[in-house]
Amino acid sequence: MTMPAGIATQALYEGLDVRVRLSQLARWREQYEIQDKALEVRAAALDPGKRQDIQKGAQIATMRRRLRLQLVAEPLELPTDALQQDGYVAMRASLSQQFASLSRDERRQWLVNFLFLMTPALYQLDRKIARVRGHLRFGQQRNFLLGGVSGSGKTTYLDFLAFLSPARIEAERNVVPVVKIDAPVSNHTPKPLLQRMILSCGYTYLQHDNEEDLLMKLCLYFQRCGVELLVVDEVEHLKRLEIRRRLLEVSNVTQGVPIICAACHPHTFTDNDPEIAGRWNDCVMLPQYTGDALRQLLAFLDMLLPFPESSHLDVYTILTEEGIVDGPARLVETSTAGVLRDIMILVAESSMRAIDRGDSHISPALLAGAWADLQTRRVTDFLSVIP
């Protein structure tokens, strides 16, 4: 048996043809627009007076949210190890030369790459999940917790994983390799938790279904759909022990399907319950980027910026005639606290401004101005800064 493949990426080690990549981005955008329009038409045809149509509408909304990742269907993968200096310099020189020939519109289009990059930390998570899914084939269950501050990339990665393992409708069943849900905020009853899992399998439920009905249906659907992985995001919402116990019961009745529980502070899911803690006894924490880790990340982001000159994003201090001042890395660290989402939004916004001004790189002053404006506008969605 072969191990399930992870997310398909394009590694920078393999070199990067900018024109080819732009063609891919254009094709993926076209596919996204066609598929999103089709889902919009399906949603418009639903009857809000029918309970099953309301449930189908919720399914379509989830699909449309994840479909945005079609814009970068094969993300760029940052090297897991620091490149040797000569290799980095050669790669940067090659990309700078290619970027110099781009039009403004092409440079704007290029920034879509920053919607999702496979960082070394996300690559390690991707490999781990592939191994976990492989264990299922040998009858072994491997649950684990996934944590990290808000914006560390948890949800985007998990949505990408679900997006690239889409449900397939076959003659006699739905095939759903990855079921991903957000834990419900309501803690009155476990029913919403079970209902969301059923919807993610492509099925609907009845209004009078009780908890046991839903659990048994879920057990059946997981078998019929060939589910290989269950992901429960925002698991911190499950505060009542009885509801967390229902998730443990799902683990017991679903043929050993591995369950990933993700949250900013995932260990709260295991608090005060030794059995849950024993079942979820492994934890992966995604990092915040500061110091050397931030410097290495910014060095690769700088290399991918669509400008003919380096912006020296990885420099912490700059010596000027007036003395030592903060460099781009210090500005990024101070502004974003090393949160990956905010780093990407800041880099994208700053790049858009530099492109519109016709600049050859991003300056520290431009970075600072972009961050101040982002805070005023309260921007948290990457695509809101990319046309």
Backbone hydrogen bonds in HBPLUS format (Angstrom, degrees):
<---DONOR---> <-ACCEPTOR-->    atom                        ^
c    i                          cat <-CA-CA->   ^        H-A-AA   ^      H-
h    n   atom  resd res      DA  || num        DHA   H-A  angle D-A-AA Bond
n    s   type  num  typ     dist DA aas  dist angle  dist       angle   num
A0010-GLN N   A0075-PRO O   2.96 MM  65  6.28 153.4  2.03 147.6 153.3     1
A0077-GLU N   A0010-GLN O   2.88 MM  67  5.70 159.5  1.92 137.7 136.0     2
A0014-GLU N   A0011-ALA O   3.12 MM   3  5.72 152.3  2.20 111.7 118.5     3
A0012-LEU N   A0077-GLU O   3.34 MM  65  6.27 155.3  2.40 164.0 158.2     4
A0015-GLY N   A0012-LEU O   3.01 MM   3  5.35 164.9  2.03 117.2 119.6     5
A0021-ARG N   A0017-ASP O   2.97 MM   4  6.23 161.1  2.00 155.7 161.7     6
A0022-LEU N   A0018-VAL O   2.91 MM   4  6.15 155.9  1.97 150.4 156.7     7
A0023-SER N   A0019-ARG O   3.06 MM   4  6.31 149.6  2.16 142.6 150.4     8
A0024-GLN N   A0020-VAL O   3.01 MM   4  6.38 151.1  2.09 147.0 155.0     9
A0025-LEU N   A0021-ARG O   2.93 MM   4  6.25 160.9  1.96 153.6 158.3    10
A0026-ALA N   A0022-LEU O   2.97 MM   4  6.18 154.6  2.04 145.3 151.8    11
A0027-ARG N   A0023-SER O   2.99 MM   4  6.22 157.3  2.05 146.3 152.3    12
A0028-TRP N   A0024-GLN O   2.85 MM   4  6.08 162.6  1.88 157.6 162.5    13
A0029-ARG N   A0025-LEU O   2.94 MM   4  6.10 151.8  2.02 143.6 151.1    14
A0030-GLU N   A0026-ALA O   3.07 MM   4  6.30 157.3  2.12 144.7 150.6    15
A0031-GLN N   A0027-ARG O   2.98 MM   4  6.27 160.6  2.02 150.9 156.0    16
A0032-TYR N   A0028-TRP O   2.86 MM   4  6.05 156.8  1.91 145.2 152.2    17
A0033-GLU N   A0029-ARG O   2.94 MM   4  6.19 165.1  1.97 154.4 156.9    18
A0034-ILE N   A0030-GLU O   3.07 MM   4  6.29 158.4  2.12 149.7 155.3    19
A0035-GLN N   A0031-GLN O   2.96 MM   4  6.13 171.1  1.97 155.6 158.1    20
A0036-ASP N   A0032-TYR O   2.79 MM   4  5.87 162.4  1.82 155.9 161.6    21
A0037-LYS N   A0033-GLU O   3.02 MM   4  6.00 154.1  2.09 137.4 144.3    22
A0038-ALA N   A0034-ILE O   3.08 MM   4  6.34 153.5  2.16 144.4 151.5    23
A0039-LEU N   A0035-GLN O   3.04 MM   4  6.33 154.7  2.10 147.3 153.7    24
A0040-GLU N   A0036-ASP O   2.89 MM   4  6.12 150.8  1.98 145.0 153.7    25
A0041-VAL N   A0037-LYS O   2.97 MM   4  6.24 153.5  2.04 148.6 154.7    26
A0042-ARG N   A0038-ALA O   3.05 MM   4  6.34 156.6  2.11 144.2 150.5    27
A0043-ALA N   A0039-LEU O   2.92 MM   4  6.18 158.2  1.97 149.9 155.4    28
A0044-ALA N   A0040-GLU O   3.00 MM   4  6.22 152.6  2.08 145.0 152.4    29
A0045-ALA N   A0041-VAL O   3.21 MM   4  6.44 135.0  2.43 142.3 152.9    30
A0045-ALA N   A0042-ARG O   3.25 MM   3  5.33 136.1  2.45  97.1 108.6    31
A0046-LEU N   A0043-ALA O   3.21 MM   3  5.47 161.3  2.24 108.3 114.0    32
A0050-LYS N   A0047-ASP O   2.99 MM   3  5.63 170.5  2.00 125.0 127.4    33
A0053-ASP N   A0050-LYS O   3.11 MM   3  5.28 119.7  2.49  99.3 114.1    34
A0054-ILE N   A0050-LYS O   3.02 MM   4  6.38 149.1  2.12 150.4 159.8    35
A0055-GLN N   A0051-ARG O   3.06 MM   4  6.42 154.2  2.13 148.8 155.3    36
A0056-LYS N   A0052-GLN O   2.91 MM   4  6.21 153.7  1.98 144.6 152.2    37
A0057-GLY N   A0053-ASP O   2.83 MM   4  6.06 146.6  1.94 143.0 152.4    38
A0058-ALA N   A0054-ILE O   3.08 MM   4  6.45 145.6  2.20 142.9 151.3    39
A0059-GLN N   A0055-GLN O   3.08 MM   4  6.45 152.5  2.16 145.9 153.2    40
A0060-ILE N   A0056-LYS O   2.94 MM   4  6.24 156.9  2.00 149.7 155.6    41
A0061-ALA N   A0057-GLY O   2.95 MM   4  6.17 155.4  2.02 146.0 152.6    42
A0062-THR N   A0058-ALA O   3.16 MM   4  6.41 156.7  2.21 146.6 151.5    43
A0063-MET N   A0059-GLN O   3.06 MM   4  6.35 158.5  2.10 146.9 153.1    44
A0064-ARG N   A0060-ILE O   2.87 MM   4  6.14 156.7  1.93 154.5 160.4    45
A0065-ARG N   A0061-ALA O   3.06 MM   4  6.26 151.9  2.14 144.2 151.5    46
A0066-ARG N   A0062-THR O   3.11 MM   4  6.37 164.1  2.13 153.2 156.6    47
A0067-LEU N   A0063-MET O   2.85 MM   4  5.90 139.9  2.02 140.9 153.2    48
A0069-LEU N   A0066-ARG O   3.01 MM   3  5.87 161.3  2.04 124.3 128.9    49
A0070-GLN N   A0067-LEU O   2.79 MM   3  5.43 165.2  1.81 121.9 126.9    50
A0071-LEU N   A0068-ARG O   3.11 MM   3  5.88 165.3  2.13 117.8 122.0    51
A0072-VAL N   A0069-LEU O   3.13 MM   3  5.70 160.2  2.17 112.8 118.0    52
A0118-MET N   A0076-LEU O   2.89 MM  42  6.12 167.8  1.91 159.6 161.4    53
A0078-LEU N   A0118-MET O   2.96 MM  40  6.03 153.6  2.03 140.9 149.0    54
A0087-GLY N   A0084-GLN O   2.96 MM   3  5.26 118.5  2.35 104.9 120.5    55
A0088-TYR N   A0084-GLN O   2.92 MM   4  6.22 158.6  1.96 160.6 167.6    56
A0089-VAL N   A0085-GLN O   2.93 MM   4  6.10 168.2  1.94 153.5 156.7    57
A0090-ALA N   A0086-ASP O   3.03 MM   4  6.11 158.6  2.08 141.1 147.0    58
A0091-MET N   A0087-GLY O   3.01 MM   4  6.15 157.3  2.06 144.3 150.4    59
A0092-ARG N   A0088-TYR O   2.87 MM   4  6.07 164.4  1.89 156.1 160.4    60
A0093-ALA N   A0089-VAL O   2.91 MM   4  6.05 157.3  1.96 146.1 152.6    61
A0094-SER N   A0090-ALA O   3.02 MM   4  6.19 157.1  2.07 144.6 150.4    62
A0095-LEU N   A0091-MET O   3.00 MM   4  6.24 164.6  2.03 151.9 155.6    63
A0096-SER N   A0092-ARG O   2.84 MM   4  5.96 163.8  1.87 152.4 157.4    64
A0097-GLN N   A0093-ALA O   3.12 MM   4  6.21 157.1  2.17 143.9 149.4    65
A0098-GLN N   A0094-SER O   3.21 MM   4  6.49 151.8  2.30 141.2 148.6    66
A0099-PHE N   A0095-LEU O   2.78 MM   4  6.02 161.6  1.81 159.0 164.5    67
A0100-ALA N   A0096-SER O   3.04 MM   4  6.13 144.0  2.18 143.0 151.2    68
A0101-SER N   A0098-GLN O   3.29 MM   3  5.82 150.6  2.38 110.8 117.5    69
A0102-LEU N   A0099-PHE O   3.07 MM   3  5.39 167.4  2.08 115.5 119.5    70
A0107-ARG N   A0103-SER O   2.98 MM   4  6.27 149.1  2.08 147.5 156.0    71
A0108-ARG N   A0104-ARG O   2.97 MM   4  6.29 155.4  2.03 150.9 157.6    72
A0109-GLN N   A0105-ASP O   2.94 MM   4  6.18 159.5  1.98 146.8 152.6    73
A0110-TRP N   A0106-GLU O   2.94 MM   4  6.11 144.9  2.06 139.3 148.7    74
A0111-LEU N   A0108-ARG O   3.17 MM   3  5.46 134.7  2.39 103.2 114.3    75
A0112-VAL N   A0109-GLN O   3.22 MM   3  5.90 164.3  2.25 117.1 121.6    76
A0113-ASN N   A0110-TRP O   3.01 MM   3  6.00 165.2  2.03 128.3 131.6    77
A0114-PHE N   A0111-LEU O   2.99 MM   3  5.70 156.9  2.05 119.2 124.7    78
A0115-LEU N   A0112-VAL O   2.93 MM   3  5.47 167.3  1.95 121.2 124.4    79
A0123-TYR N   A0119-THR O   2.82 MM   4  6.04 150.0  1.91 154.5 164.4    80
A0124-GLN N   A0120-PRO O   3.02 MM   4  6.27 157.1  2.07 147.7 152.2    81
A0125-LEU N   A0121-ALA O   3.12 MM   4  6.40 154.4  2.19 142.5 149.5    82
A0126-ASP N   A0122-LEU O   2.85 MM   4  6.03 155.3  1.91 145.5 152.4    83
A0127-ARG N   A0123-TYR O   2.95 MM   4  6.26 156.2  2.01 151.8 157.1    84
A0128-LYS N   A0124-GLN O   3.04 MM   4  6.25 156.0  2.10 144.5 151.1    85
A0129-ILE N   A0125-LEU O   2.96 MM   4  6.24 160.7  2.00 154.7 159.1    86
A0130-ALA N   A0126-ASP O   3.07 MM   4  6.28 154.8  2.13 144.5 151.5    87
A0131-ARG N   A0127-ARG O   3.05 MM   4  6.35 153.2  2.12 146.6 153.4    88
A0132-VAL N   A0128-LYS O   2.88 MM   4  6.19 155.6  1.94 149.2 156.6    89
A0133-ARG N   A0129-ILE O   2.89 MM   4  6.15 161.4  1.93 153.3 157.2    90
A0134-GLY N   A0130-ALA O   3.04 MM   4  6.22 142.9  2.18 137.0 147.5    91
A0135-HIS N   A0131-ARG O   2.98 MM   4  6.34 139.9  2.15 146.4 156.7    92
A0135-HIS N   A0132-VAL O   3.18 MM   3  5.21 126.3  2.48  94.6 107.7    93
A0137-ARG N   A0134-GLY O   3.14 MM   3  5.59 138.4  2.32 107.8 117.6    94
A0138-PHE N   A0135-HIS O   2.91 MM   3  5.34 151.9  1.99 110.6 119.7    95
A0140-GLN N   A0135-HIS O   3.06 MM   5  5.17 162.5  2.09 140.1 135.7    96
A0139-GLY N   A0136-LEU O   2.97 MM   3  4.97 160.9  2.01 110.9 111.9    97
A0144-PHE N   A0259-ILE O   3.32 MM 115  6.79 151.8  2.41 142.2 148.3    98
A0261-CYS N   A0144-PHE O   3.16 MM 117  6.58 156.0  2.22 149.1 156.3    99
A0145-LEU N   A0282-ASP O   2.81 MM 137  6.15 167.6  1.83 152.3 154.4   100
A0284-VAL N   A0145-LEU O   2.89 MM 139  6.22 157.8  1.94 146.8 151.7   101
A0146-LEU N   A0261-CYS O   2.92 MM 115  6.09 153.3  2.00 143.9 143.7   102
A0263-ALA N   A0146-LEU O   2.98 MM 117  6.48 150.7  2.07 164.1 173.6   103
A0147-GLY N   A0284-VAL O   2.78 MM 137  6.18 163.7  1.81 158.9 163.8   104
A0286-LEU N   A0147-GLY O   2.83 MM 139  6.17 168.8  1.84 147.1 144.8   105
A0152-SER N   A0149-VAL O   3.01 MM   3  5.57 141.3  2.17 148.9 144.4   106
A0341-ARG N   A0151-GLY O   2.77 MM 190  4.75 156.3  1.83 150.6 154.9   107
A0157-TYR N   A0153-GLY O   3.00 MM   4  5.95 163.4  2.03 146.4 151.7   108
A0158-LEU N   A0154-LYS O   2.95 MM   4  6.17 169.1  1.96 155.3 158.8   109
A0159-ASP N   A0155-THR O   2.78 MM   4  5.92 156.9  1.83 151.8 158.3   110
A0160-PHE N   A0156-THR O   2.92 MM   4  6.08 151.8  2.00 144.1 152.3   111
A0160-PHE N   A0157-TYR O   3.03 MM   3  4.98 113.2  2.50  92.9 109.4   112
A0161-LEU N   A0157-TYR O   2.86 MM   4  6.20 153.4  1.94 151.9 159.7   113
A0162-ALA N   A0158-LEU O   3.03 MM   4  6.30 157.4  2.08 145.7 150.9   114
A0163-PHE N   A0159-ASP O   2.76 MM   4  5.94 155.3  1.82 148.0 156.0   115
A0164-LEU N   A0160-PHE O   2.90 MM   4  6.07 155.1  1.96 152.0 157.0   116
A0165-SER N   A0162-ALA O   3.17 MM   3  5.07 154.3  2.24  98.3 105.9   117
A0168-ARG N   A0175-VAL O   2.79 MM   7  4.98 151.5  1.87 138.9 148.7   118
A0175-VAL N   A0168-ARG O   2.73 MM   7  4.98 158.6  1.77 149.3 156.5   119
A0170-GLU N   A0173-ARG O   2.85 MM   3  5.36 160.7  1.89 165.9 169.8   120
A0176-VAL N   A0225-CYS O   2.85 MM  49  5.18 156.0  1.90 132.0 139.2   121
A0228-GLU N   A0177-PRO O   2.75 MM  51  5.03 162.3  1.78 131.1 137.5   122
A0229-LEU N   A0177-PRO O   3.16 MM  52  6.55 132.7  2.40 158.3 166.6   123
A0179-VAL N   A0229-LEU O   2.93 MM  50  6.28 169.5  1.94 166.8 167.7   124
A0231-VAL N   A0179-VAL O   2.76 MM  52  6.17 160.3  1.80 161.0 166.2   125
A0181-ILE N   A0231-VAL O   2.95 MM  50  6.32 160.6  1.99 161.4 165.2   126
A0233-ASP N   A0181-ILE O   2.87 MM  52  6.18 170.4  1.88 164.6 162.2   127
A0183-ALA N   A0233-ASP O   2.82 MM  50  5.97 170.5  1.83 157.6 158.5   128
A0193-LEU N   A0190-PRO O   3.06 MM   3  5.43 122.7  2.40 110.3 124.4   129
A0194-LEU N   A0190-PRO O   3.24 MM   4  6.59 160.0  2.29 157.8 163.3   130
A0195-GLN N   A0191-LYS O   2.79 MM   4  5.95 163.3  1.82 162.8 168.7   131
A0196-ARG N   A0192-PRO O   2.99 MM   4  6.06 157.0  2.04 144.7 149.2   132
A0197-MET N   A0193-LEU O   3.39 MM   4  6.66 150.7  2.48 139.3 146.4   133
A0198-ILE N   A0194-LEU O   3.09 MM   4  6.40 156.7  2.14 150.3 156.4   134
A0199-LEU N   A0195-GLN O   2.97 MM   4  6.27 160.7  2.00 152.9 157.8   135
A0200-SER N   A0196-ARG O   3.03 MM   4  6.21 151.0  2.12 141.9 149.6   136
A0201-CYS N   A0197-MET O   3.17 MM   4  6.48 124.7  2.49 137.0 150.6   137
A0201-CYS N   A0198-ILE O   3.05 MM   3  5.16 141.2  2.20  99.5 111.1   138
A0203-TYR N   A0198-ILE O   3.32 MM   5  5.76 157.6  2.37 154.2 148.1   139
A0202-GLY N   A0199-LEU O   2.92 MM   3  5.21 157.9  1.97 109.1 115.6   140
A0209-ASP N   A0206-LEU O   3.16 MM   3  5.39 164.5  2.19 109.3 114.0   141
A0214-LEU N   A0210-ASN O   2.99 MM   4  6.26 164.6  2.01 158.1 162.0   142
A0215-LEU N   A0211-GLU O   2.92 MM   4  6.13 155.7  1.98 147.6 154.7   143
A0216-MET N   A0212-GLU O   2.96 MM   4  6.13 164.9  1.98 151.4 154.8   144
A0217-LYS N   A0213-ASP O   2.92 MM   4  6.13 158.1  1.97 150.2 156.8   145
A0218-LEU N   A0214-LEU O   2.86 MM   4  6.01 156.3  1.92 144.9 151.9   146
A0219-CYS N   A0215-LEU O   2.95 MM   4  6.22 154.4  2.02 146.2 152.9   147
A0220-LEU N   A0216-MET O   3.06 MM   4  6.33 156.8  2.11 145.8 151.3   148
A0221-TYR N   A0217-LYS O   2.80 MM   4  6.07 166.3  1.82 157.9 161.6   149
A0222-PHE N   A0218-LEU O   2.90 MM   4  6.01 161.9  1.93 154.0 158.0   150
A0223-GLN N   A0219-CYS O   3.39 MM   4  6.57 153.0  2.47 137.7 144.0   151
A0224-ARG N   A0220-LEU O   2.96 MM   4  6.24 163.6  1.99 154.1 159.0   152
A0225-CYS N   A0221-TYR O   2.79 MM   4  5.76 154.7  1.85 150.7 157.1   153
A0227-VAL N   A0222-PHE O   3.26 MM   5  5.29 163.4  2.29 147.4 151.5   154
A0226-GLY N   A0223-GLN O   3.43 MM   3  5.42 156.4  2.49  98.7 105.4   155
A0230-LEU N   A0258-PRO O   2.98 MM  28  6.26 165.5  2.00 164.5 168.4   156
A0260-ILE N   A0230-LEU O   2.87 MM  30  6.36 157.3  1.93 159.0 165.7   157
A0232-VAL N   A0260-ILE O   2.86 MM  28  6.19 169.2  1.87 170.6 173.9   158
A0262-ALA N   A0232-VAL O   2.95 MM  30  6.24 163.8  1.98 147.5 152.6   159
A0237-HIS N   A0234-GLU O   3.04 MM   3  6.02 171.2  2.05 127.4 130.2   160
A0235-VAL N   A0262-ALA O   2.92 MM  27  5.84 165.8  1.94 157.7 158.2   161
A0238-LEU N   A0235-VAL O   3.01 MM   3  5.67 160.3  2.05 118.5 123.8   162
A0239-LYS N   A0237-HIS O   2.98 MM   2  5.70 120.3  2.35 112.1  95.5   163
A0243-ILE N   A0240-ARG O   3.12 MM   3  5.52 128.8  2.39 105.6 117.7   164
A0244-ARG N   A0240-ARG O   3.14 MM   4  6.51 162.5  2.17 154.0 159.2   165
A0245-ARG N   A0241-LEU O   2.85 MM   4  6.00 149.2  1.95 148.0 156.9   166
A0246-ARG N   A0242-GLU O   3.20 MM   4  6.46 133.9  2.42 129.9 140.6   167
A0246-ARG N   A0243-ILE O   3.03 MM   3  5.03 127.0  2.32  94.4 108.4   168
A0247-LEU N   A0243-ILE O   3.34 MM   4  6.80 145.6  2.47 144.1 151.8   169
A0247-LEU N   A0244-ARG O   3.14 MM   3  5.26 123.8  2.47  96.1 109.5   170
A0248-LEU N   A0244-ARG O   3.15 MM   4  6.57 147.0  2.26 140.9 150.3   171
A0249-GLU N   A0245-ARG O   2.85 MM   4  6.19 146.6  1.96 143.7 153.4   172
A0250-VAL N   A0246-ARG O   2.86 MM   4  6.22 148.5  1.96 144.4 152.9   173
A0251-SER N   A0247-LEU O   3.05 MM   4  6.34 152.1  2.13 141.1 148.2   174
A0252-ASN N   A0248-LEU O   3.06 MM   4  6.43 136.2  2.26 136.7 148.8   175
A0252-ASN N   A0249-GLU O   2.95 MM   3  4.88 122.4  2.29  92.5 108.1   176
A0253-VAL N   A0249-GLU O   3.04 MM   4  6.33 142.6  2.19 150.8 160.0   177
A0257-VAL N   A0254-THR O   3.14 MM   3  5.88 154.7  2.21 123.1 129.1   178
A0268-THR N   A0265-HIS O   3.25 MM   3  6.22 169.7  2.26 127.3 130.1   179
A0269-PHE N   A0266-PRO O   2.98 MM   3  5.78 158.7  2.03 121.7 127.3   180
A0270-THR N   A0267-HIS O   3.03 MM   3  5.40 142.6  2.18 106.9 116.6   181
A0271-ASP N   A0268-THR O   3.38 MM   3  5.12 155.3  2.44  95.1 102.2   182
A0277-ALA N   A0273-ASP O   2.96 MM   4  6.18 166.9  1.98 159.3 163.7   183
A0278-GLY N   A0274-PRO O   2.83 MM   4  5.94 144.0  1.96 138.8 148.3   184
A0279-ARG N   A0275-GLU O   3.03 MM   4  6.26 141.2  2.19 140.6 150.6   185
A0279-ARG N   A0276-ILE O   3.12 MM   3  5.08 123.6  2.45  93.8 108.2   186
A0280-TRP N   A0276-ILE O   2.87 MM   4  6.08 155.7  1.93 155.4 161.8   187
A0289-TYR N   A0338-GLY O   2.74 MM  49  4.19 166.8  1.76 122.7 123.6   188
A0294-LEU N   A0290-THR O   3.31 MM   4  4.62 158.6  2.35  98.1 101.7   189
A0295-ARG N   A0291-GLY O   2.94 MM   4  6.23 159.5  1.99 152.1 158.8   190
A0296-GLN N   A0292-ASP O   2.92 MM   4  6.14 159.9  1.96 151.7 155.7   191
A0297-LEU N   A0293-ALA O   3.06 MM   4  6.26 161.7  2.09 144.7 150.0   192
A0298-LEU N   A0294-LEU O   2.83 MM   4  5.99 170.8  1.84 159.5 161.7   193
A0299-ALA N   A0295-ARG O   2.97 MM   4  6.10 142.9  2.11 141.1 151.1   194
A0300-PHE N   A0296-GLN O   3.31 MM   4  6.63 152.3  2.39 145.7 150.8   195
A0301-LEU N   A0297-LEU O   2.97 MM   4  6.31 157.2  2.03 150.0 157.4   196
A0302-ASP N   A0298-LEU O   2.79 MM   4  5.82 159.3  1.83 145.2 150.9   197
A0303-MET N   A0299-ALA O   3.17 MM   4  6.33 146.6  2.29 132.9 141.2   198
A0304-LEU N   A0300-PHE O   3.16 MM   4  6.43 136.5  2.36 139.0 149.7   199
A0304-LEU N   A0301-LEU O   3.01 MM   3  5.10 129.5  2.27  97.4 111.2   200
A0305-LEU N   A0301-LEU O   3.07 MM   4  6.32 116.0  2.50 143.1 159.3   201
A0305-LEU N   A0302-ASP O   3.30 MM   3  5.27 153.7  2.37  98.5 106.2   202
A0307-PHE N   A0305-LEU O   2.77 MM   2  5.66 142.0  1.91 104.6  94.8   203
A0309-GLU N   A0360-SER O   3.34 MM  51  5.75 149.2  2.44 162.4 157.8   204
A0315-VAL N   A0312-HIS O   3.19 MM   3  5.75 164.6  2.21 123.3 123.6   205
A0329-ALA N   A0315-VAL O   2.93 MM  14  5.32 150.0  2.02 138.5 139.4   206
A0327-GLY N   A0316-TYR O   2.68 MM  11  4.54 165.0  1.70 125.9 120.4   207
A0318-ILE N   A0325-VAL O   2.84 MM   7  5.31 161.4  1.88 153.6 158.4   208
A0325-VAL N   A0318-ILE O   2.85 MM   7  5.31 163.4  1.88 152.9 157.6   209
A0320-THR N   A0323-GLY O   2.82 MM   3  5.04 164.4  1.84 136.3 141.3   210
A0323-GLY N   A0320-THR O   3.07 MM   3  5.04 150.3  2.16  99.2 108.5   211
A0331-LEU N   A0327-GLY O   3.14 MM   4  6.42 161.4  2.17 155.5 161.2   212
A0332-VAL N   A0328-PRO O   2.82 MM   4  6.08 159.8  1.86 156.9 162.6   213
A0333-GLU N   A0329-ALA O   2.88 MM   4  6.06 166.1  1.90 151.4 155.3   214
A0334-THR N   A0330-ARG O   2.91 MM   4  5.97 168.6  1.93 151.3 155.0   215
A0335-SER N   A0331-LEU O   2.97 MM   4  5.93 156.3  2.02 142.9 149.9   216
A0336-THR N   A0332-VAL O   2.90 MM   4  5.83 170.9  1.91 153.2 156.3   217
A0337-ALA N   A0333-GLU O   2.92 MM   4  5.13 138.7  2.10 136.2 142.8   218
A0339-VAL N   A0336-THR O   3.16 MM   3  5.67 163.5  2.18 116.7 120.8   219
A0343-ILE N   A0339-VAL O   2.94 MM   4  6.19 153.2  2.01 156.3 165.1   220
A0344-MET N   A0340-LEU O   2.99 MM   4  6.23 164.8  2.01 158.1 160.7   221
A0345-ILE N   A0341-ARG O   2.98 MM   4  6.24 159.6  2.02 150.1 156.1   222
A0346-LEU N   A0342-ASP O   2.92 MM   4  5.97 161.8  1.95 144.5 149.8   223
A0347-VAL N   A0343-ILE O   2.91 MM   4  6.11 162.9  1.94 151.5 156.4   224
A0348-ALA N   A0344-MET O   2.92 MM   4  6.03 159.6  1.96 146.5 152.5   225
A0349-GLU N   A0345-ILE O   2.88 MM   4  6.02 167.2  1.90 152.8 156.4   226
A0350-SER N   A0346-LEU O   2.93 MM   4  5.99 165.4  1.95 149.4 154.0   227
A0351-SER N   A0347-VAL O   2.93 MM   4  5.99 152.5  2.00 141.0 149.1   228
A0352-MET N   A0348-ALA O   2.90 MM   4  6.16 157.2  1.96 150.3 156.1   229
A0353-ARG N   A0349-GLU O   3.11 MM   4  6.39 157.9  2.16 148.3 153.6   230
A0354-ALA N   A0350-SER O   2.97 MM   4  6.24 158.8  2.01 148.0 154.1   231
A0355-ILE N   A0351-SER O   2.84 MM   4  6.04 158.6  1.89 153.5 159.3   232
A0356-ASP N   A0352-MET O   2.95 MM   4  6.14 165.5  1.97 149.5 153.3   233
A0357-ARG N   A0353-ARG O   3.01 MM   4  6.18 143.8  2.14 143.4 152.9   234
A0358-GLY N   A0354-ALA O   3.02 MM   4  6.06 114.3  2.47 134.2 149.8   235
A0359-ASP N   A0354-ALA O   2.85 MM   5  5.00 152.1  1.93 155.1 154.1   236
A0358-GLY N   A0355-ILE O   3.03 MM   3  5.03 147.5  2.13  99.9 110.1   237
A0366-LEU N   A0363-SER O   3.11 MM   3  5.17 119.1  2.50  96.9 111.6   238
A0367-LEU N   A0363-SER O   3.05 MM   4  6.40 155.3  2.11 151.6 158.5   239
A0368-ALA N   A0364-PRO O   2.98 MM   4  6.26 164.9  2.00 154.5 157.5   240
A0369-GLY N   A0365-ALA O   3.00 MM   4  6.19 162.7  2.03 147.9 152.6   241
A0370-ALA N   A0366-LEU O   2.90 MM   4  6.04 157.5  1.95 149.1 155.4   242
A0371-TRP N   A0367-LEU O   3.00 MM   4  6.24 160.3  2.04 153.8 158.4   243
A0372-ALA N   A0368-ALA O   3.11 MM   4  6.35 162.8  2.14 149.9 154.2   244
A0373-ASP N   A0369-GLY O   3.12 MM   4  6.32 155.9  2.18 145.5 151.6   245
A0374-LEU N   A0370-ALA O   2.91 MM   4  6.13 155.1  1.97 149.0 156.3   246
A0375-GLN N   A0371-TRP O   3.01 MM   4  6.27 153.6  2.09 151.6 157.5   247
A0376-THR N   A0372-ALA O   3.16 MM   4  6.41 150.6  2.25 140.0 147.9   248
A0377-ARG N   A0373-ASP O   2.96 MM   4  6.22 155.8  2.02 151.0 157.2   249
A0378-ARG N   A0374-LEU O   2.81 MM   4  5.78 113.6  2.25 133.0 150.1   250
A0379-VAL N   A0374-LEU O   3.16 MM   5  5.48 160.5  2.20 146.5 152.3   251
A0384-SER N   A0381-ASP O   3.06 MM   3  5.54 153.5  2.13 112.6 120.8   252
A0385-VAL N   A0382-PHE O   3.08 MM   3  5.95 169.6  2.09 125.2 128.4   253
A0386-ILE N   A0383-LEU O   3.34 MM   3  4.99 153.1  2.42  92.6 100.3   254
